[in-house]
């Protein structure tokens, strides 16, 4: 399937360290050195010995949710110099912005390689606590927090303005959704793509016909819907997965100018969403 990385998350994977280490060793033995292995943790159960065992098992990167420990870097420092890449991955909490600015300097001095800031969003699980705060909720594909996005963008600007040697990535909800979905579609599409089809940047299957174009998508499923054609893939364990091909459009007629533009990489507006990953932040409404 062309996977280039495997992550271990949870819950907290260090609650079951032997199982976590067994998974790391198995993936590394099976997939070799080219697959990137990373792990998410709040760090509270990390020890120097466990750090060394994780490194020996093949862990490439460890990502700390420091928000869970009020940005305390004590356990993170155990990983610096042991695990090749140390990342801090946290939600951009508006109330913590000034504290986080001070912690960015501390992270850089400690040897953190990356800071990933996530946009907060409203879910059925955090509805109560978040609606008690004076947040502005943006109603896009999912309900996101405006103040979280503004906090993250200010943190990026602060790091640049202060020349802090810590790369900061803002993982907005639209960015995450666009690129993760595109990657999943593309992986499945490349598996079922046949002669005469092209896999587009967002991962859709495009078929040019004599008079127009049509688009499909491929999805990797645990169970088929039986609404569309599918291919069964039996794994070595005996478990089966299913690649399903779903038509998205009827045949769309193209003018000669539209066809020429599409073939030249300048898709007409009406098919652009199938050809290009949308850029920019979400619209506010």
C-alpha positions in Angstrom: 0.0 0.0 0.0 3.0 2.3 -0.1 3.0 3.4 3.6 6.1 5.5 4.5 5.3 5.9 8.2 3.7 4.3 11.2 2.5 6.1 14.4 1.6 4.7 17.8 -0.9 6.7 19.7 -3.7 6.0 22.1 -4.7 6.7 24.8 -1.2 6.6 26.3 1.1 4.0 24.6 3.5 4.1 27.6 0.8 2.5 29.8 1.6 -0.7 28.0 5.4 -0.3 27.2 6.0 -4.0 26.4 3.2 -4.0 23.8 4.4 -0.7 22.4 8.0 -2.0 22.1 6.8 -5.2 20.5 4.9 -3.3 17.8 7.9 -1.1 17.1 10.3 -4.1 16.7 7.8 -5.9 14.5 7.2 -3.0 12.2 10.9 -2.2 12.0 11.8 -5.8 11.3 9.1 -6.2 8.6 9.4 -2.8 6.9 13.1 -1.9 7.3 14.8 1.4 7.9 12.8 3.4 5.3 9.6 3.5 7.4 9.4 6.4 9.8 8.2 5.3 13.3 6.8 7.8 15.7 5.0 7.8 19.0 2.6 10.1 20.9 2.8 10.5 24.7 2.2 13.0 27.5 5.6 11.8 28.9 4.5 11.2 32.5 5.6 7.6 32.4 8.8 8.1 30.5 12.1 7.1 32.1 15.7 7.2 30.8 15.7 3.4 30.6 12.5 3.3 28.6 13.9 6.0 26.3 16.8 3.8 25.5 14.5 0.8 24.9 12.4 2.8 22.5 15.4 3.9 20.6 16.7 0.3 20.4 13.3 -0.9 19.2 13.7 1.5 16.2 11.7 4.6 17.3 12.5 7.6 15.0 10.5 10.3 16.7 8.6 11.0 19.9 5.9 13.6 20.1 5.0 15.1 23.5 1.6 16.6 24.4 3.0 19.0 26.9 -0.4 20.6 27.4 -1.3 17.6 29.5 1.5 18.4 32.0 1.2 22.3 31.9 4.2 22.5 29.5 6.7 20.9 31.9 9.8 19.9 29.9 11.3 17.6 32.6 10.4 14.3 30.9 10.9 15.6 27.4 14.6 16.3 28.2 15.1 12.6 28.8 14.4 12.0 25.1 16.6 14.7 23.7 19.9 13.2 22.5 18.3 9.7 22.7 15.4 9.6 20.3 16.5 11.1 16.9 13.6 13.5 16.6 11.7 15.2 19.5 8.5 17.1 18.8 6.0 18.9 20.9 2.5 18.5 19.5 -0.2 20.5 21.4 -3.5 22.3 20.7 -3.2 26.1 20.4 -5.0 27.1 23.6 -5.7 30.8 23.5 -5.5 31.2 27.3 -2.0 29.8 27.3 -0.5 32.0 24.6 1.8 34.1 26.8 3.0 31.0 28.7 3.6 29.3 25.4 5.8 32.1 24.1 8.1 31.7 27.1 8.1 27.9 26.7 9.0 28.2 23.0 12.4 29.6 24.1 12.8 26.9 26.6 11.9 24.2 24.0 14.5 25.5 21.6 17.1 25.6 24.3 16.2 22.0 25.4 16.8 20.7 21.8 13.2 20.2 20.6 13.1 19.7 16.8 9.6 20.8 16.0 6.5 22.5 17.5 3.2 21.4 16.0 0.2 23.5 17.0 -3.3 22.1 16.3 -6.5 24.1 15.9 -9.1 23.4 18.5 -12.5 22.3 17.4 -15.8 21.7 19.1 -16.9 18.0 19.4 -19.6 16.1 21.3 -16.9 15.2 23.8 -15.7 18.7 24.7 -18.9 20.6 24.1 -19.6 21.4 27.8 -16.2 22.8 28.8 -15.6 24.7 25.5 -19.0 26.4 25.4 -18.3 27.7 28.9 -15.4 29.7 27.4 -15.9 33.0 25.5 -14.8 31.5 22.2 -16.0 32.3 18.7 -17.0 29.1 16.9 -16.6 28.9 13.1 -19.1 26.8 11.2 -17.2 25.1 8.4 -16.9 21.4 7.7 -16.5 21.0 11.4 -16.9 23.6 14.2 -13.6 25.1 15.0 -12.3 27.8 17.4 -11.4 31.1 15.9 -9.2 32.2 18.9 -7.2 29.0 18.6 -6.3 29.7 15.0 -5.4 33.3 15.8 -3.2 32.1 18.7 -1.4 29.6 16.5 -0.7 32.2 13.8 0.6 34.7 16.4 2.9 32.0 17.7 4.3 31.4 14.2 4.9 35.1 13.8 6.4 35.4 17.3 8.9 32.6 16.6 10.0 34.3 13.4 10.1 37.8 14.9 12.2 36.7 17.8 14.4 34.4 15.6 13.7 31.4 17.9 15.4 28.4 16.4 12.3 26.2 16.6 10.3 25.4 13.5 6.6 25.9 14.2 3.9 24.2 12.1 0.3 25.3 12.4 -1.9 22.3 11.7 -5.3 24.0 10.9 -8.3 21.7 10.7 -8.8 22.4 6.9 -5.1 21.7 6.2 -5.2 18.5 8.1 -8.5 17.4 6.5 -7.4 18.3 2.9 -4.0 16.6 3.0 -4.8 13.5 5.1 -7.9 12.8 3.0 -5.9 13.4 -0.2 -3.2 11.0 0.9 -5.7 8.3 1.8 -7.5 8.6 -1.5 -4.2 8.7 -3.5 -2.9 5.6 -1.8 -6.1 3.6 -2.6 -6.3 5.2 -6.1 -2.8 4.2 -7.1 -3.7 0.6 -6.2 -6.7 0.4 -8.5 -5.6 2.8 -11.3 -5.8 1.3 -14.8 -4.6 2.3 -18.2 -6.2 5.5 -19.4 -6.7 6.9 -15.8 -4.8 9.6 -14.0 -4.5 10.1 -10.2 -5.0 13.8 -9.5 -3.3 15.8 -6.8 -6.2 15.4 -4.3 -6.2 11.6 -5.0 -9.2 11.3 -7.4 -9.2 9.0 -10.5 -9.7 11.0 -13.7 -10.8 9.4 -17.0 -10.7 11.5 -20.1 -13.2 10.4 -22.8 -13.8 11.5 -26.4 -16.2 14.2 -25.3 -15.4 14.9 -21.7 -14.1 13.8 -18.3 -15.4 11.8 -15.3 -14.1 11.3 -11.8 -14.1 8.4 -9.3 -12.5 7.8 -5.9 -11.1 4.7 -4.4 -11.6 3.9 -0.7 -9.9 1.3 1.5 -12.6 -0.2 3.8 -12.9 -2.9 6.5 -16.3 -3.9 4.9 -17.6 -3.2 1.4 -20.8 -1.2 1.0 -21.9 -3.4 -1.9 -23.1 -0.3 -3.7 -20.0 -0.1 -5.9 -17.4 -2.4 -7.5 -14.8 -3.6 -5.0 -11.6 -5.7 -4.8 -10.9 -7.9 -1.9 -7.4 -7.9 -0.4 -6.5 -10.8 2.0 -3.7 -10.0 4.4 -1.2 -12.6 5.7 -3.2 -12.8 8.9 -6.3 -13.9 7.0 -8.1 -10.6 7.6 -9.6 -9.0 4.5 -9.7 -5.3 3.4 -11.7 -4.0 0.5 -10.8 -1.4 -2.2 -14.0 0.2 -3.4 -14.3 2.3 -6.6 -16.9 5.0 -6.3 -18.1 7.2 -9.2 -18.3 10.9 -8.2 -19.5 12.5 -11.4 -21.3 11.6 -14.6 -19.4 12.3 -17.7 -18.8 16.0 -17.9 -18.6 17.5 -21.4 -15.6 19.6 -22.1 -15.1 22.2 -24.8 -11.9 22.1 -26.8 -10.5 25.0 -24.8 -11.4 23.3 -21.4 -9.8 20.0 -22.5 -6.6 21.8 -23.6 -6.5 23.7 -20.3 -7.0 20.6 -18.3 -4.3 18.7 -20.1 -2.0 21.7 -19.6 -2.5 21.6 -15.8 -5.0 24.5 -15.7 -8.2 22.8 -14.8 -11.5 24.6 -15.5 -13.2 26.0 -12.3 -16.0 23.4 -12.4 -13.6 20.5 -12.0 -10.8 22.3 -10.0 -11.7 20.6 -6.7 -11.0 17.2 -8.3 -7.6 18.4 -9.7 -6.0 20.6 -7.0 -5.8 20.6 -3.2 -7.4 23.8 -2.0 -4.9 26.2 -0.4 -5.3 28.8 2.4 -7.1 28.9 5.7 -10.8 28.3 6.2 -13.3 31.0 5.5 -14.9 32.5 8.6 -18.7 32.3 8.8 
